[in-house]
Amino acid sequence: CGTKNGTLESVTKKNGLFGVAVNYDGVNQYTIPPIYKSLKNTPDRTYIAQDSTGMYGIIDIKNRELTAFEYDSIQVHHGYLKMFKNGKQGILYCWGSIMAHPIYDEVICVGKLAKAYRNGKLLGYIYKGVEYWED
């Protein structure tokens, strides 16, 4: 993720917390202040952030919340984001909209679809937030 001046934005650690900085002439200028316990890039230039309470959410490069910080964990999963909440799984798009709410025992991305499971059995597929269940 380059900037117009050819410098690179990078996740940076300061005082044990993470932010995103652009280095100009050896000086870090933060686009995201170092206030997060954890901060990871997503495929679409957004960030998985862990706040001071230990909860996860999605932010953009300007430190705007794209989701609430309400998830136990968020992980990159086949170009999407798998979220975990209260022992259940769901899928987020990188810009924060929900593909599948975290109400399933397991979700697996397959292309643009998510397979949803409960009690080890395939329930069906989710596409753009719409459920298509097997009979």
LUMPA-798793 format. One record per residue (C-alpha): residue number from 0; x, y, z; residue in one letter. Coordinates in nm, 2 decimals. Layout:
residues N
<node i="NUM" c1="X" c2="Y" c3="Z" aa="a"/>
...
//
This chain:
residues 135
<node i="0" c1="0.00" c2="0.00" c3="0.00" aa="c"/>
<node i="1" c1="0.21" c2="0.29" c3="-0.13" aa="g"/>
<node i="2" c1="0.15" c2="0.66" c3="-0.09" aa="t"/>
<node i="3" c1="0.19" c2="0.93" c3="-0.34" aa="k"/>
<node i="4" c1="0.53" c2="1.02" c3="-0.21" aa="n"/>
<node i="5" c1="0.66" c2="0.66" c3="-0.25" aa="g"/>
<node i="6" c1="0.67" c2="0.59" c3="0.12" aa="t"/>
<node i="7" c1="0.50" c2="0.29" c3="0.26" aa="l"/>
<node i="8" c1="0.23" c2="0.27" c3="0.53" aa="e"/>
<node i="9" c1="0.31" c2="-0.01" c3="0.78" aa="s"/>
<node i="10" c1="0.18" c2="-0.15" c3="1.10" aa="v"/>
<node i="11" c1="0.41" c2="-0.01" c3="1.37" aa="t"/>
<node i="12" c1="0.44" c2="-0.09" c3="1.74" aa="k"/>
<node i="13" c1="0.49" c2="0.19" c3="1.99" aa="k"/>
<node i="14" c1="0.49" c2="0.14" c3="2.37" aa="n"/>
<node i="15" c1="0.35" c2="-0.21" c3="2.33" aa="g"/>
<node i="16" c1="0.05" c2="-0.09" c3="2.11" aa="l"/>
<node i="17" c1="0.00" c2="-0.10" c3="1.74" aa="f"/>
<node i="18" c1="-0.09" c2="0.17" c3="1.48" aa="g"/>
<node i="19" c1="-0.02" c2="0.25" c3="1.12" aa="v"/>
<node i="20" c1="0.25" c2="0.49" c3="1.03" aa="a"/>
<node i="21" c1="0.39" c2="0.65" c3="0.72" aa="v"/>
<node i="22" c1="0.76" c2="0.72" c3="0.75" aa="n"/>
<node i="23" c1="0.87" c2="1.07" c3="0.62" aa="y"/>
<node i="24" c1="1.24" c2="1.13" c3="0.64" aa="d"/>
<node i="25" c1="1.28" c2="0.90" c3="0.94" aa="g"/>
<node i="26" c1="0.98" c2="1.03" c3="1.13" aa="v"/>
<node i="27" c1="0.67" c2="0.82" c3="1.17" aa="n"/>
<node i="28" c1="0.34" c2="1.00" c3="1.11" aa="q"/>
<node i="29" c1="0.05" c2="0.80" c3="1.22" aa="y"/>
<node i="30" c1="-0.26" c2="0.75" c3="1.01" aa="t"/>
<node i="31" c1="-0.39" c2="0.51" c3="1.28" aa="i"/>
<node i="32" c1="-0.26" c2="0.60" c3="1.63" aa="p"/>
<node i="33" c1="-0.09" c2="0.32" c3="1.82" aa="p"/>
<node i="34" c1="-0.38" c2="0.24" c3="2.05" aa="i"/>
<node i="35" c1="-0.46" c2="-0.12" c3="1.95" aa="y"/>
<node i="36" c1="-0.34" c2="-0.44" c3="2.12" aa="k"/>
<node i="37" c1="-0.33" c2="-0.61" c3="1.78" aa="s"/>
<node i="38" c1="-0.36" c2="-0.48" c3="1.42" aa="l"/>
<node i="39" c1="-0.35" c2="-0.68" c3="1.10" aa="k"/>
<node i="40" c1="-0.39" c2="-0.60" c3="0.73" aa="n"/>
<node i="41" c1="-0.68" c2="-0.74" c3="0.54" aa="t"/>
<node i="42" c1="-0.68" c2="-0.81" c3="0.16" aa="p"/>
<node i="43" c1="-0.87" c2="-0.48" c3="0.09" aa="d"/>
<node i="44" c1="-0.65" c2="-0.23" c3="0.29" aa="r"/>
<node i="45" c1="-0.86" c2="-0.23" c3="0.60" aa="t"/>
<node i="46" c1="-0.74" c2="-0.36" c3="0.93" aa="y"/>
<node i="47" c1="-0.85" c2="-0.62" c3="1.19" aa="i"/>
<node i="48" c1="-0.80" c2="-0.43" c3="1.52" aa="a"/>
<node i="49" c1="-0.81" c2="-0.55" c3="1.88" aa="q"/>
<node i="50" c1="-0.92" c2="-0.28" c3="2.13" aa="d"/>
<node i="51" c1="-0.81" c2="-0.23" c3="2.49" aa="s"/>
<node i="52" c1="-1.09" c2="-0.46" c3="2.61" aa="t"/>
<node i="53" c1="-0.97" c2="-0.74" c3="2.39" aa="g"/>
<node i="54" c1="-1.25" c2="-0.73" c3="2.14" aa="m"/>
<node i="55" c1="-1.20" c2="-0.72" c3="1.77" aa="y"/>
<node i="56" c1="-1.35" c2="-0.50" c3="1.49" aa="g"/>
<node i="57" c1="-1.26" c2="-0.37" c3="1.15" aa="i"/>
<node i="58" c1="-1.12" c2="-0.02" c3="1.09" aa="i"/>
<node i="59" c1="-1.01" c2="0.17" c3="0.77" aa="d"/>
<node i="60" c1="-0.68" c2="0.36" c3="0.71" aa="i"/>
<node i="61" c1="-0.83" c2="0.67" c3="0.87" aa="k"/>
<node i="62" c1="-0.91" c2="0.48" c3="1.19" aa="n"/>
<node i="63" c1="-1.29" c2="0.48" c3="1.12" aa="r"/>
<node i="64" c1="-1.48" c2="0.19" c3="1.27" aa="e"/>
<node i="65" c1="-1.63" c2="-0.03" c3="0.99" aa="l"/>
<node i="66" c1="-1.77" c2="-0.27" c3="1.25" aa="t"/>
<node i="67" c1="-1.83" c2="-0.25" c3="1.62" aa="a"/>
<node i="68" c1="-1.56" c2="-0.40" c3="1.84" aa="f"/>
<node i="69" c1="-1.78" c2="-0.69" c3="1.95" aa="e"/>
<node i="70" c1="-1.61" c2="-1.00" c3="1.81" aa="y"/>
<node i="71" c1="-1.39" c2="-1.25" c3="2.01" aa="d"/>
<node i="72" c1="-1.16" c2="-1.29" c3="1.71" aa="s"/>
<node i="73" c1="-1.15" c2="-1.21" c3="1.34" aa="i"/>
<node i="74" c1="-0.93" c2="-1.40" c3="1.09" aa="q"/>
<node i="75" c1="-0.86" c2="-1.36" c3="0.72" aa="v"/>
<node i="76" c1="-1.03" c2="-1.66" c3="0.55" aa="h"/>
<node i="77" c1="-1.01" c2="-1.71" c3="0.17" aa="h"/>
<node i="78" c1="-1.03" c2="-1.33" c3="0.09" aa="g"/>
<node i="79" c1="-1.30" c2="-1.27" c3="0.34" aa="y"/>
<node i="80" c1="-1.30" c2="-1.24" c3="0.72" aa="l"/>
<node i="81" c1="-1.42" c2="-1.51" c3="0.95" aa="k"/>
<node i="82" c1="-1.55" c2="-1.37" c3="1.28" aa="m"/>
<node i="83" c1="-1.60" c2="-1.55" c3="1.60" aa="f"/>
<node i="84" c1="-1.85" c2="-1.45" c3="1.87" aa="k"/>
<node i="85" c1="-1.97" c2="-1.64" c3="2.17" aa="n"/>
<node i="86" c1="-1.85" c2="-1.97" c3="2.02" aa="g"/>
<node i="87" c1="-2.02" c2="-1.92" c3="1.69" aa="k"/>
<node i="88" c1="-1.88" c2="-1.82" c3="1.34" aa="q"/>
<node i="89" c1="-1.98" c2="-1.58" c3="1.07" aa="g"/>
<node i="90" c1="-1.82" c2="-1.41" c3="0.76" aa="i"/>
<node i="91" c1="-1.75" c2="-1.04" c3="0.71" aa="l"/>
<node i="92" c1="-1.65" c2="-0.86" c3="0.39" aa="y"/>
<node i="93" c1="-1.32" c2="-0.67" c3="0.44" aa="c"/>
<node i="94" c1="-1.52" c2="-0.34" c3="0.44" aa="w"/>
<node i="95" c1="-1.73" c2="-0.45" c3="0.74" aa="g"/>
<node i="96" c1="-2.06" c2="-0.56" c3="0.59" aa="s"/>
<node i="97" c1="-2.18" c2="-0.90" c3="0.70" aa="i"/>
<node i="98" c1="-2.20" c2="-1.20" c3="0.46" aa="m"/>
<node i="99" c1="-2.31" c2="-1.44" c3="0.73" aa="a"/>
<node i="100" c1="-2.40" c2="-1.35" c3="1.09" aa="h"/>
<node i="101" c1="-2.20" c2="-1.53" c3="1.37" aa="p"/>
<node i="102" c1="-2.48" c2="-1.78" c3="1.45" aa="i"/>
<node i="103" c1="-2.33" c2="-2.10" c3="1.29" aa="y"/>
<node i="104" c1="-2.10" c2="-2.37" c3="1.44" aa="d"/>
<node i="105" c1="-1.88" c2="-2.34" c3="1.14" aa="e"/>
<node i="106" c1="-1.87" c2="-2.14" c3="0.81" aa="v"/>
<node i="107" c1="-1.64" c2="-2.21" c3="0.52" aa="i"/>
<node i="108" c1="-1.60" c2="-1.97" c3="0.22" aa="c"/>
<node i="109" c1="-1.62" c2="-2.14" c3="-0.12" aa="v"/>
<node i="110" c1="-1.57" c2="-1.87" c3="-0.39" aa="g"/>
<node i="111" c1="-1.84" c2="-1.61" c3="-0.33" aa="k"/>
<node i="112" c1="-2.05" c2="-1.84" c3="-0.11" aa="l"/>
<node i="113" c1="-2.03" c2="-1.95" c3="0.25" aa="a"/>
<node i="114" c1="-2.11" c2="-2.30" c3="0.36" aa="k"/>
<node i="115" c1="-2.29" c2="-2.30" c3="0.70" aa="a"/>
<node i="116" c1="-2.28" c2="-2.59" c3="0.94" aa="y"/>
<node i="117" c1="-2.46" c2="-2.67" c3="1.26" aa="r"/>
<node i="118" c1="-2.41" c2="-2.98" c3="1.47" aa="n"/>
<node i="119" c1="-2.16" c2="-3.11" c3="1.21" aa="g"/>
<node i="120" c1="-2.42" c2="-3.10" c3="0.93" aa="k"/>
<node i="121" c1="-2.43" c2="-2.88" c3="0.63" aa="l"/>
<node i="122" c1="-2.73" c2="-2.65" c3="0.65" aa="l"/>
<node i="123" c1="-2.67" c2="-2.49" c3="0.31" aa="g"/>
<node i="124" c1="-2.51" c2="-2.19" c3="0.15" aa="y"/>
<node i="125" c1="-2.51" c2="-1.81" c3="0.21" aa="i"/>
<node i="126" c1="-2.47" c2="-1.57" c3="-0.07" aa="y"/>
<node i="127" c1="-2.47" c2="-1.19" c3="-0.01" aa="k"/>
<node i="128" c1="-2.64" c2="-1.24" c3="0.32" aa="g"/>
<node i="129" c1="-2.92" c2="-1.46" c3="0.19" aa="v"/>
<node i="130" c1="-2.95" c2="-1.82" c3="0.31" aa="e"/>
<node i="131" c1="-3.01" c2="-2.11" c3="0.08" aa="y"/>
<node i="132" c1="-3.08" c2="-2.42" c3="0.29" aa="w"/>
<node i="133" c1="-3.09" c2="-2.78" c3="0.18" aa="e"/>
<node i="134" c1="-3.42" c2="-2.97" c3="0.23" aa="d"/>
//
